[in-house]
């Protein structure tokens, strides 16, 4: 999802260059909806995994990762210019997840 989010930032540049990315083909709104649907598929997976006895110690971390996914999809698919914050927040998505996982493991 991260690479598609980067493509949303440069729809006009990609379109001008003739590059056919998902946001160029589908448009910003449909791309946002696709990303939200993909992120939503993690919820039944998480529920099934939890009920099957997996990830009990990491439930909070996985819920955080799903919520963070919703936040950056909604934030970065806005119409206004985003700037360079996208690079750190999308590429660094796993930084807070790793920190939370380490904290859960240590305590």
Order of alpha helices (4+ residues) and beta strands (2+ residues): alpha-alpha-alpha-alpha-alpha-alpha-alpha
